[in-house]
């Protein structure tokens, strides 16, 4: 039977979000209803609210979530009622060109729920990244549910569903960092600090954190940065070179999504080094680089979509590292808020006051 629950809705470009009643239908074939316990407030949700993704309003926001499977539709075999899961916005289809070529992290037809959630008047909602988890219960494809160890705090576990995986994977998967490499990360929010933690875990010789906010540079040290650069007062490219014996970094991760920081990343890498863009730009932004520099420097310019991850492989690994005290996910949580506090959480995120706000919707399972 369809259920009425409360969810956070973006109704128009730039308008404050609203908490409204949402109709969650029974799961269709291949779908699952998940009771959401916690959901991180990600910058991508703000992009949705402000029209930076598309204009398919109204949106049901939220996508970094963990919770309990409440019901499943016909044909579901990968999860069962009662399973503790992290939601993934990539659920490889297994049949598209990318999947058939053994590159499911580029899946072109990721699975989503077969039925829409709606407002009371029947207006269909566009769930953020195919999830929509600022809500008490959500409907997703069962393939988006990744079972993890239920000892993990939902507020921490949910972060793996987007920002943490994006940052960690940008280094481990897309960047292919090796022991002894030098790594620079520009932008030390939640995604950037996950990248820093990944580089430190992989054995990078130096991990250089770059930001304009001293608080974020302090946070970066906690996650393994060996050096920090305050971009307000230091020349980023020159300082990265000084810290890498005048070579530049083997890998530079751009976690801001701005042309000026991308250019810094490009110029701060070593010859034949790699730049990985994981910061999400808005559609109007462009970048201009001299072609002779692109040719002469060699190496690779890459984009990292979701850390080029396979959720069923990578989520449990990160949860295990967290439970064994090797990855401090708890330190990424700046505050826990309620479902009515998302707009204020967006404001604090824009002011750089938090790494992650987490909306707590249900108590953790015992």
C-alpha positions, -999 to 999 in steps of 0.1 A, spaced: 0 0 0 13 35 -9 25 55 21 25 92 29 58 105 44 76 138 48 103 148 22 124 178 13 113 193 -20 129 219 -43 100 235 -61 117 262 -83 152 274 -92 168 290 -62 137 289 -40 141 277 -4 133 240 0 101 229 15 91 199 36 60 184 20 40 152 21 52 127 -5 34 95 -17 57 65 -18 42 37 -39 46 0 -33 78 -12 -50 75 -24 -85 94 -52 -101 131 -48 -92 124 -20 -67 128 -16 -30 113 8 -3 140 19 22 134 35 56 160 62 55 180 66 88 204 93 78 213 113 47 243 137 42 238 172 28 259 172 -4 267 202 -26 251 183 -55 217 188 -37 224 225 -37 231 223 -74 197 207 -79 179 233 -59 196 261 -78 190 246 -113 226 237 -118 218 201 -129 186 205 -149 152 222 -147 131 190 -140 114 206 -109 101 196 -85 130 176 -71 131 153 -41 165 161 -27 190 140 -8 212 110 -20 239 102 5 219 78 26 218 47 47 188 28 60 168 -4 63 150 -22 35 113 -22 43 99 -39 12 110 -53 -21 93 -59 -54 90 -89 -76 123 -104 -88 145 -89 -62 173 -112 -51 202 -90 -41 186 -76 -9 159 -87 16 136 -70 40 156 -60 71 189 -56 53 210 -25 63 221 -7 31 239 23 17 222 37 -13 242 41 -45 233 64 -74 251 41 -98 236 7 -103 252 -8 -134 227 -24 -158 250 -51 -170 239 -48 -206 249 -14 -220 280 -8 -241 302 2 -211 291 -28 -190 296 -52 -219 331 -38 -223 340 -45 -187 337 -8 -176 306 -8 -155 317 24 -137 308 42 -169 273 25 -171 251 45 -195 218 30 -182 221 29 -144 190 14 -129 164 35 -110 130 28 -95 103 19 -120 76 39 -103 76 76 -94 71 91 -60 46 120 -61 32 149 -43 -3 147 -28 -18 162 -60 -1 135 -81 28 156 -94 57 133 -101 90 140 -83 125 139 -98 146 122 -72 181 137 -69 206 113 -86 178 88 -89 175 84 -51 157 112 -32 166 105 4 157 136 24 126 117 32 114 92 58 111 64 33 122 63 -3 116 41 -34 147 31 -54 159 3 -76 169 -27 -54 202 -26 -74 209 8 -58 209 -9 -23 243 -21 -12 243 -43 20 269 -33 46 278 -41 81 250 -29 104 275 -19 131 283 12 111 266 45 122 241 54 95 252 90 96 287 79 87 278 51 64 255 72 43 284 95 33 300 67 14 270 68 -9 283 99 -27 309 124 -14 333 100 3 332 76 -25 337 104 -50 368 117 -32 383 83 -22 378 69 -57 392 99 -75 425 90 -60 424 52 -57 405 44 -89 407 73 -113 441 86 -103 456 52 -96 479 66 -69 509 45 -60 532 43 -29 557 71 -30 536 94 -53 531 130 -45 495 142 -44 479 176 -42 442 181 -35 426 215 -43 394 220 -22 392 204 12 355 199 18 340 165 23 351 152 -11 386 167 -9 392 153 25 381 119 14 406 122 -14 433 132 11 425 102 33 427 79 2 461 92 -8 474 88 27 461 53 30 477 44 -4 511 55 9 516 87 -9 550 103 0 534 137 4 498 148 4 493 186 -1 460 202 8 450 235 -8 421 257 3 412 293 11 397 284 45 421 278 74 395 256 91 394 232 61 432 231 61 431 221 98 406 193 89 428 182 60 457 176 84 435 153 104 428 132 73 465 128 64 477 160 47 514 163 51 515 200 39 489 227 35 486 257 12 465 287 20 454 298 -15 445 333 -2 481 342 5 503 318 -14 508 310 -51 494 275 -53 514 264 -84 547 277 -71 541 263 -36 532 228 -49 564 228 -69 584 239 -39 569 210 -19 577 185 -47 614 193 -54 603 217 -82 587 189 -102 550 193 -95 527 166 -80 522 132 -97 485 135 -91 464 167 -86 428 163 -76 405 193 -83 376 191 -59 361 225 -64 348 226 -100 360 261 -110 380 271 -140 406 289 -120 413 260 -97 414 236 -126 441 257 -142 460 256 -110 457 218 -110 469 216 -146 500 237 -139 508 222 -105 513 186 -119 546 170 -128 554 163 -165 534 132 -174 514 138 -142 476 134 -139 448 158 -131 415 144 -119 385 166 -119 360 155 -92 345 189 -83 312 194 -101 311 225 -123 279 243 -133 270 242 -170 280 277 -179 317 274 -168 345 270 -193 382 265 -191 409 277 -216 444 262 -217 472 267 -241 474 237 -264 512 237 -264 510 232 -226 486 203 -230 509 187 -255 542 195 -238 532 184 -204 518 151 -215 502 129 -188 464 127 -184 435 150 -178 407 129 -163 372 133 -149 361 111 -120 324 102 -120 315 88 -85 352 79 -80 349 54 -109 335 31 -83 316 -2 -82 294 3 -52 290 -34 -44 327 -38 -44 339 -5 -28 312 4 -2 318 -26 20 356 -20 18 352 15 31 328 5 58 353 -22 69 381 4 71 358 27 91 349 -1 116 385 -10 120 395 25 128 415 31 96 392 57 81 376 83 104 343 88 87 329 103 120 353 132 116 335 142 84 302 148 103 301 184 115 265 183 127 234 162 128 202 180 119 165 173 113 145 171 81 132 207 87 168 221 88 180 214 53 178 250 41 199 262 70 224 233 64 228 245 28 236 280 41 262 267 65 277 246 37 279 277 14 297 296 42 322 268 45 313 262 82 309 224 79 324 194 62 291 175 62 257 182 78 238 149 81 200 148 83 190 121 108 155 107 101 154 75 121 174 61 151 201 36 143 190 -1 143 199 -20 173 
